[in-house]
Amino acid sequence: MENGRDGFRTFDDVSPSETVIQEVSEKTDTDPLALPPLYESIDPDALDALFESADGTSVQVEFEYAGRHVVLDSSGRVGVSS
């Protein structure tokens, strides 16, 4: 996982759900444990399974989490905005 030049984080080595939590934590300057549970916004197991099974298929998921707009795509990028 790394911060790309375009402001996106990738989830190459960490699950998409974990990456979302880490990225929102950084963007909001909030301890990850102080964030609301991700499952209140989206099913983390289903999110991880969707991207695990994408296998070259173009996938994009958008949802709101902890007051932020989150976008994940099948290239492995995670973007978080206000």
Stockholm file with secondary structure:
# STOCKHOLM 1.0

chainA/1-82         MENGRDGFRTFDDVSPSETVIQEVSEKTDTDPLALPPLYESIDPDALDALFESADGTSVQVEFEYAGRHVVLDSSGRVGVSS
#=GR chainA/1-82 SS CCBCTTSCEECSSSCHHHHHHHHHHHHHTCCGGGSCCGGGTSCHHHHHHHHHSCTTCCCEEEEEETTEEEEEETTSEEEEEC
#=GC SS_cons        CCBCTTSCEECSSSCHHHHHHHHHHHHHTCCGGGSCCGGGTSCHHHHHHHHHSCTTCCCEEEEEETTEEEEEETTSEEEEEC
//
